[in-house]
């Protein structure tokens, strides 16, 4: 699809807001609902705040069949989520900028928060998305209110709460490729002042990759999750919410070869050509066969209780949020990815992550000319990593720990100088301590270190309401991502002496317009942005203190992203909703002189020096499509007195991009568009719903990652793919019953 076609689609659908529902208190049922968000740590109308934020409702997630965190990438034109076979390698990008460094101690650039609790270890986020109220997608630095891991953006997830009356929901679905899902909730009061909500979810999917070695399906998942929530209002001024969630899951891994040279040889051994290391496999773009003699995958669990207490003091509310999270994972990988017994290399390891956080904040009452939000934050996270790889090549055996403690004070003030003009100012002052130990068992080495840093971030904005339904804003914000040690295979004394990488910092400027018109049947929001990142953290070539070179986590340069975001919704009649957005992001590397060369890159292609390196100035960063569009339409015509039809169409498009930061021509994902269709019927009172669905309606082939295995195959072309859930078209049925 050409770029002008994308713009045409955007204009024709009158892009604006992000959610659709009936306007509260409005007589005209075709008006759009007031969308309430907590993006600034207080309940506000999304159209009133000077923040670029998109809201995706839980109903929209269910309609699109989104059950995993990584699938959120389909909902937002500014968001890109890349899962991986290894949790630390997973990444989130916002406006084309994300974290491209793979070490257990490196923070993400896009933070995740669930029910006011920060998800401190990113791998924890890549799990179940069930019983969700809404997801708020905040673009640009959010560090002033949300801390060090929000230098590029934030995903703020809110789960559903108790209902005033007893009720529940049961939902089931099955697909043509044998994915089976069942989830349910019950909710209601336990008295005049106590309410509860209990939910459970089970998702079983064998996978879409065939392992020819044993005939099993891989690239699948199994998730069992439960969540309980109690809300107690002992008095009119006190609210206490306790939550407890538990997740138990597993995944399997298979990365099919899609392009392989006839001259490829596993580990350069002349006896192990393609017919030997991948017998029976045809190397084409749509290959989904592997030959692995060791089942790769992960097994994980997470236990996360939290307690939120709110006290109404009259002119303000005092809020306390306490949380604990214990995440454990076993990961295993067939490292040679073949059935060759003589080179049967395997790797396995465990993560044991314990995270504690405490936030205390004072929030002024609503509807005041001078509104404030001030608070204190503390967190403590400890990670243990046990890792083994071998026995034939790339041998490693080590045990490491990393720890991070954070202390911060933050505040934001909104001052309405005139009736229609509000100034916003915010600051966060933080201090953190980091430490590590690294026990290199294979080489009998022991290392340890620690460091600390104090930082500040700022936010300033002014917004003016020209009419009751038209607001404009200008904002400036800074972001901060903390220092980090490169705790990974190859850690040594030189790395220890060189200390941690410097903090990554961002500066963001935005101009935005938020509007509603046609009696609030149409919402149209526009944001123009430019953001720069200094001391960008990524894998690069670094000159160390002893004068040697090393490929490691380093501060490798400067990046910039700038562009335009349009988003919105239109409801011309009560039975029809159209919502979506389009983003143009001009992301560019401004300075990266010592970047790693891509596998097989020659001097003529820009790879030179000792050690070999390339200059990536002027190139686009990884996972940064220039154009991305997301569109959702729903039509619910009445079919009788108590019956409604249901027609839902979701479409996403993104232009070409590279999975690799090193600009590898073998890891380019071409432009593609994915359409998902649902057709069904439901009771007019929403008591029940039955629908048939087809995902990837037009059978578009794409990947969620690509791996260049040039060096592992005798320096010959060998490219592997990671297949997404909707890699090919599939269909199914879903049904739900509310009581």
Secondary structure, 3 states (H helix, E strand, C coil): CCHHHHHHHHHHCCCCCCCCCECCCCCCCCCECCCEECCCCCCEEHHHCCCCEEEEEHHHHHHCCCCEHHHHHHCCCCEEEECCCCHHHCEEEECCEECECCCCCCCCCEEEEECCEECCCHHHHCCECCCEEEEEEEECCCHHHHCCCCCCEEEEEEECCCCCCCEEEEEEEEECCCEEEEEEEEEEECCCCEEEEEEEEEEEECCCEEECCCCCEECCEEEEEEEEEEEEEEECCEEEEEEEEEEEEEEEECCCEEEECCCCCHHHCCCCCHHHHCCCCCCCCCCCEECCCCCEEEEEEEEEEEEEEEEECCCEEEEEEEEEEEEEEEEEEECCCCCCHHHCCEEEEEEEEEEEEEEEEEEECCCCCEEEEEEEEEEEEEEEEEEEEECCCCCEEEEEEEEEEEEEEEEEEEEEEECCEEEEEEEEEEEEEEEEEEEECCCCEEEEEEEEEEEEEEEEEEEEEEECCEEEEEEEEEEEECCECCCCCCCCHHHHHHCCECCEEEEEEEEEEEEEECCCCEEEEEEEEEEEEEEEEEEEEEECCCCCEEEEEEEEEEEEEEEEEEEEEEEEECCEEEEEEEEEEEEEEEECCCECCCCCCCHHHCCECCCCEECCCCCCCCCCCCEEEEEEEEECCEEECCEEEEEEEEEEEECCEECCCCCCHHHEECCEEEEEEEEEEEECCCCEEEEEEEECCCCCCCCCEEEECHHHHCCCCEEEEECCCCCCCEEEEEEEEEC
